[in-house]
């Protein structure tokens, strides 16, 4: 389970984040292109929080599909 305290500084503020467990598999950036991106340091990060129902659905799929649970989501 992702930990906000270990999230990358490149994450834009908002509900979703990526933490230091990321293995740079590229699944999230393929699933939610535009919302997740790959850094030069070898990990993914949230480049844009979802703004539409379609983006939210793609981000939720990336969240549930992450093989190492490095994507976090605040469910408040």
FIKOLFI-340825 format. One line per field, with one value per residue: residue number from 1; residue in one letter; x, y, z of N, C-alpha, C in turn. Coordinates in steps of 0.2 Angstrom, whole numbers, m for minus. Layout:
N
nr c(NUM; ...)
rest c(A; ...)
nu c(X; ...)
nv c(Y; ...)
nw c(Z; ...)
cau c(X; ...)
cav c(Y; ...)
caw c(Z; ...)
cu c(X; ...)
cv c(Y; ...)
cw c(Z; ...)
This chain:
76
nr c(1; 2; 3; 4; 5; 6; 7; 8; 9; 10; 11; 12; 13; 14; 15; 16; 17; 18; 19; 20; 21; 22; 23; 24; 25; 26; 27; 28; 29; 30; 31; 32; 33; 34; 35; 36; 37; 38; 39; 40; 41; 42; 43; 44; 45; 46; 47; 48; 49; 50; 51; 52; 53; 54; 55; 56; 57; 58; 59; 60; 61; 62; 63; 64; 65; 66; 67; 68; 69; 70; 71; 72; 73; 74; 75; 76)
rest c(X; X; X; X; X; X; X; X; X; X; X; X; X; X; X; X; X; X; X; X; X; X; X; X; X; X; X; X; X; X; X; X; X; X; X; X; X; X; X; X; X; X; X; X; X; X; X; X; X; X; X; X; X; X; X; X; X; X; X; X; X; X; X; X; X; X; X; X; X; X; X; X; X; X; X; X)
nu c(4; 3; 12; 9; 18; 30; 30; 34; 41; 38; 25; 9; m1; m15; m28; m22; m6; 11; 22; 38; 39; 38; 42; 44; 37; 29; 15; 5; 7; 4; m9; m16; m13; m6; m11; m2; 16; 33; 48; 64; 72; 69; 56; 38; 26; 12; 7; m4; m19; m35; m48; m60; m74; m69; m55; m54; m58; m48; m37; m41; m41; m27; m23; m28; m22; m8; 7; 15; 8; 11; 4; m5; m21; m31; m45; m56)
nv c(m6; 11; 25; 41; 48; 44; 48; 55; 70; 76; 73; 81; 91; 83; 70; 58; 49; 44; 33; 29; 15; 12; 4; 8; 2; 7; 4; 13; 25; 21; 17; 28; 39; 55; 58; 51; 51; 47; 49; 56; 51; 38; 33; 33; 47; 57; 68; 75; 78; 69; 76; 74; 62; 52; 52; 50; 37; 30; 33; 27; 14; 12; 14; 2; m8; m7; m16; m16; m9; 5; 16; 28; 34; 46; 43; 52)
nw c(0; m4; 3; 8; 15; 9; m4; m21; m24; m37; m39; m43; m33; m25; m25; m30; m29; m31; m24; m16; m19; m32; m47; m60; m71; m80; m82; m77; m83; m96; m95; m90; m98; m98; m86; m77; m78; m83; m74; m76; m67; m65; m61; m59; m58; m53; m65; m68; m60; m61; m70; m77; m78; m86; m85; m71; m71; m78; m70; m58; m63; m65; m52; m46; m53; m52; m50; m38; m29; m28; m31; m23; m16; m10; m1; 3)
cau c(0; 7; 12; 9; 25; 36; 28; 38; 40; 35; 17; 5; m6; m22; m30; m18; 1; 15; 27; 45; 39; 37; 47; 45; 35; 26; 8; 1; 7; 0; m16; m19; m9; m7; m11; 4; 21; 39; 53; 71; 75; 67; 49; 32; 23; 6; 8; m10; m25; m40; m53; m66; m75; m65; m49; m55; m59; m42; m33; m43; m38; m20; m22; m30; m18; m1; 9; 18; 4; 15; 0; m10; m27; m35; m53; m60)
cav c(0; 17; 29; 48; 51; 42; 50; 58; 77; 78; 72; 87; 90; 81; 64; 52; 50; 38; 33; 26; 8; 12; 0; 11; m3; 11; 3; 18; 30; 18; 16; 34; 44; 62; 59; 49; 51; 44; 54; 55; 47; 31; 31; 37; 52; 60; 74; 79; 75; 68; 81; 71; 55; 47; 52; 47; 30; 28; 34; 22; 7; 12; 13; m5; m12; m6; m22; m15; m4; 11; 22; 30; 37; 48; 42; 56)
caw c(0; m5; 9; 6; 17; 4; m11; m24; m25; m43; m39; m42; m27; m26; m23; m32; m29; m32; m19; m18; m21; m39; m51; m67; m75; m86; m83; m75; m89; m102; m93; m89; m101; m97; m79; m75; m82; m80; m73; m78; m61; m65; m57; m61; m54; m55; m68; m68; m57; m65; m70; m80; m76; m90; m82; m65; m72; m80; m64; m54; m66; m64; m45; m44; m57; m50; m47; m32; m25; m27; m32; m18; m17; m4; m2; 8)
cu c(4; 6; 13; 16; 31; 34; 33; 36; 37; 28; 14; 1; m12; m23; m25; m11; 4; 21; 34; 45; 39; 43; 48; 43; 31; 18; 4; 1; 4; m7; m20; m14; m11; m8; m5; 10; 27; 44; 60; 75; 73; 61; 44; 30; 16; 7; 2; m16; m31; m45; m60; m68; m71; m58; m49; m55; m52; m37; m35; m41; m31; m19; m23; m25; m10; 2; 13; 15; 8; 10; m5; m15; m30; m42; m57; m66)
cv c(6; 21; 36; 51; 49; 44; 55; 66; 80; 77; 79; 86; 87; 74; 58; 54; 44; 39; 29; 19; 7; 9; 3; 6; 1; 9; 9; 23; 27; 18; 23; 40; 51; 63; 57; 49; 48; 50; 52; 50; 40; 29; 35; 42; 54; 67; 78; 75; 74; 74; 79; 64; 50; 47; 49; 39; 27; 28; 28; 15; 7; 11; 5; m10; m12; m13; m22; m11; 2; 18; 23; 34; 39; 47; 45; 59)
cw c(0; 1; 6; 9; 13; m3; m14; m25; m31; m44; m38; m36; m29; m23; m24; m31; m30; m27; m21; m19; m28; m43; m58; m72; m81; m86; m82; m81; m95; m101; m93; m91; m100; m90; m75; m80; m79; m79; m75; m73; m61; m61; m61; m56; m57; m58; m68; m65; m61; m64; m73; m77; m80; m87; m75; m66; m74; m74; m59; m56; m64; m57; m43; m48; m56; m47; m40; m27; m23; m28; m26; m20; m11; m5; 3; 5)
